[in-house]
Structure formats: structure tokens, C-alpha cells
């Protein structure tokens, strides 16, 4: 008789149990950005909705910020570090090929027995992490999972590049995903369009940085109009599919929390989704800039802190960015 592998048994459902955020202390205004590029505060506000952003300094590494945000999330969730089965860190700005940021974060949190790895899906990374954590909890490979979205994009932004210098900011947001009696995380609609790899990309590989004498450093480059068109036309259908998969109508939402890429993209998605005026929409980009993988959890934390959204409410999350990668799901707010 052939011995059969025993299947793992997980929780029936999963939910977001706690959230934490870390924002660097240094506030960088548009006027400071414009000292290095031919632009103005008014132009930046009109084109992006950004008023200021945070830049990390000494003692605010990707790992430092992740630990701070994750510690807050664990405290709110009432989960001890030793109970954590996995730590996922979504980022594109941890400038080490190996080891992962997640292994350092897990160690510093005291989650010494946890699995740990990074997720590289750019601005969609946090929503990817939530999807993976949901599957882990329900699949039995972890009881509690810490998901961090974190970026220190100021390290890989050219302050003299007019197309990107004003866009990016730094920060970290984290959630704890754990077991629930009823569904707290809806099905994830995700994917990638590799035909548009060049839309948002690092301009040189690290190999080219080493080998080409004329290259001092690698930085991010964006084809803004290409990204804008893709986000406006392609992401609204993804958001609708996530709502349909969760069995939730736009008017039933208590919050819409899209990736904070550009205020005009957010406004276009609101129109495309026919979102009712009573549904609050995250606009954290005004004070945070585009923080890539950190933008969705940071925006979520802001809405909960200000009372704009309430714990237990339904929120539609969607992340989209370099790849071009995307992911969306409906969640119950922690």
C-alpha cells in the first residue's frame, strides 16, 4: 500500500488583524525638489496631487522602517513575535541581492522560527503579500503572517530627473494576517503585463553599474503617459473583478484604497468604477508621495487613524506598478 502524504490543515478563513506604519521624520516639500529640476510646486500639485513626501535618513533603513511598522502591527493584533509563522517584505529598494530584508526583519522582531522572504512586485507588492499570507493561513503553513510594504526610493531616484524626482517617497506599512471565523480577505485578482517592462524600470543593471565607467548609479525611470494610460484603462476592470469575486458592490464599500501613484489616476479609477460619493478614497499621496510597495498599507493606516475609515469596514485594495504587475482584493479593515 502506498503511503499518502498528510495534508496540512489551516484556518477556514483569514483576516487582517493589526496594522502599523512608519513615516520618516524628514518632510521634503515640492520647493525643495524644484531646486534641482525645472518645475514648480503648482505644476507638481496639478500633475500628481503631491504636496510633500518623506525621505529616510540615518537609522531609517528598509529593515529599520519595516521593524518599526511590523512591531506596531503585532502589538495591535495582540500577536507575540514567536507566534509568527512567516514574515513577507514587499520592496524594490532593499539594495542587497541577498540575504532578504525579511530575514533581518524577522530576527529583529524576535520571530526566530518564522520563514522569511522578500516579494518583488513593485507597487503591487503589498497586495501580493496579502494574497500569499491569506493562502498560508488557510493552507496551514502559518498561523500568523506579517506582511510589510516598505521602500526607501530616495536611494534610487535621480534628483535631477524631472520625470521622477518629485514622485517618490519613503516609508513602511505592515499588517498581521491571521485566522478568522468568516472571510476577511477576498479572492485576489492579479497578473502582469510583461510587454510593458520598460514603462517603469531601473535604468541600469548592477552589472552595468560595475562595468560601465560612465554609469555612476542606477535609478528609476518612468514613461509617465504610458503608465497613466495603462493604469486608467486596465486597472479599473481588475478592480471590478476583485469586487465581483468577493461578492461586493461598489456602494457596499467603506473605503477604496488604491496604490498612491497619482491623484489623477485615482480620480479616473473612481469614475470608471462609478464609485458612490459616500465611499471614502485614500489620498495619502498628497503628503507621502508614491511609496511603491508601502503606499497601500500607509494609506490604509492614515484612513484608520483619521477616522475616515473604520475597523471592520470593507475596503477595496489595488496595487499596480513596474512589471507591469497588479493585484487587487477586498478586505475587512483591521
Beta strands, then each sheet from edge to edge (+ up, - down):
strand 1: 13-22
strand 2: 26-29
strand 3: 52-55
strand 4: 84-90
strand 5: 115-119
strand 6: 144-152
strand 7: 170-180
strand 8: 189-192
strand 9: 200-202
strand 10: 220-222
strand 11: 255-258
strand 12: 314-321
strand 13: 325-332
sheet 1: 1+ 7- 6+ 4+ 5+
sheet 2: 2+ 3-
sheet 3: 8+ 13- 12+ 11+
sheet 4: 9+ 10-
end
